Amino acid sequence: MVRKLRAVVGWKLKDLSAASGVDVQTIHRLEAGKTKEAERDTLTKLATAFGLTWRHLLDAVPAPIELPIAPSAKAQKRRSRA
C-alpha cells in the first residue's frame, strides 16, 4: 500500500522519508515485504505524510478516492500520458 500511495503522489523513497521522518531503509524494507510487522508509530508517520491514518495503510479503513495531498507535477505528467 505504501508503494502504491507513493507512486500516486510521485514521491521517491527519499521524498516519503523526508515527509514522514521514517528512514529510507525502513520504508524500503516495508515495501519489499522484508519487514512483515511495522510498529504503529512508523505506520502513523507514513500515513500522516499522505494525509491518512495508519488504519488506511492496513486497509482496515478504505482510503479516500482522492488523497488529501496533491500529486507532484511529475506524477501528474505520467498520468496524462497514460
C-alpha positions as CSV (number, residue, x, y, z in Angstrom):
1,M,0.0,0.0,0.0
2,V,2.8,2.4,0.8
3,R,4.5,1.9,-2.6
4,K,1.1,2.4,-4.3
5,L,0.4,5.6,-2.5
6,R,4.0,6.8,-3.1
7,A,3.5,6.2,-6.8
8,V,0.2,8.1,-6.9
9,V,1.8,11.2,-5.5
10,G,5.1,10.8,-7.5
11,W,7.4,10.5,-4.5
12,K,10.7,8.8,-4.4
13,L,11.7,6.9,-1.2
14,K,13.7,9.9,0.0
15,D,10.6,12.2,-0.5
16,L,8.5,10.0,1.7
17,S,11.3,9.7,4.2
18,A,11.6,13.5,4.4
19,A,7.8,13.9,4.7
20,S,7.3,11.2,7.3
21,G,10.6,11.2,9.3
22,V,10.9,7.4,8.7
23,D,14.3,6.1,7.5
24,V,14.6,5.3,3.8
25,Q,15.8,1.8,4.6
26,T,12.7,1.1,6.8
27,I,10.4,2.2,4.0
28,H,12.2,0.1,1.5
29,R,12.0,-3.0,3.7
30,L,8.3,-2.4,4.3
31,E,7.6,-2.0,0.6
32,A,9.7,-5.0,-0.4
33,G,7.9,-7.2,2.2
34,K,11.1,-7.8,4.1
35,T,9.5,-6.4,7.3
36,K,6.3,-8.2,8.0
37,E,5.2,-6.1,11.0
38,A,5.8,-2.4,11.4
39,E,5.4,-0.5,14.6
40,R,2.2,1.5,14.8
41,D,4.3,4.7,15.3
42,T,6.0,4.0,11.9
43,L,2.7,3.4,10.2
44,T,1.3,6.5,11.7
45,K,4.2,8.6,10.4
46,L,3.9,7.2,6.9
47,A,0.2,7.6,6.8
48,T,0.3,11.1,8.1
49,A,2.7,12.0,5.3
50,F,-0.1,11.0,2.9
51,G,-2.8,12.8,4.9
52,L,-4.3,9.4,6.0
53,T,-4.4,7.3,9.2
54,W,-2.4,4.2,10.0
55,R,-5.6,2.1,9.6
56,H,-5.7,3.2,5.9
57,L,-2.3,1.6,5.3
58,L,-3.6,-1.7,6.8
59,D,-6.8,-1.5,4.7
60,A,-8.8,-1.6,7.9
61,V,-10.4,1.6,6.6
62,P,-10.7,2.2,2.8
63,A,-8.6,5.1,1.6
64,P,-10.4,8.0,0.1
65,I,-10.6,8.1,-3.7
66,E,-8.6,11.3,-3.8
67,L,-5.6,11.6,-1.5
68,P,-5.6,14.7,0.7
69,I,-2.2,15.7,-0.7
70,A,-1.7,16.8,-4.3
71,P,0.4,14.6,-6.6
72,S,3.7,16.1,-7.7
73,A,3.9,17.6,-11.2
74,K,5.9,14.6,-12.3
75,A,3.2,12.2,-11.3
76,Q,0.5,14.3,-13.0
77,K,2.5,14.2,-16.3
78,R,2.8,10.4,-16.1
79,R,-0.9,10.1,-15.6
80,S,-1.7,12.4,-18.5
81,R,0.5,10.3,-20.9
82,A,-1.2,7.1,-19.9
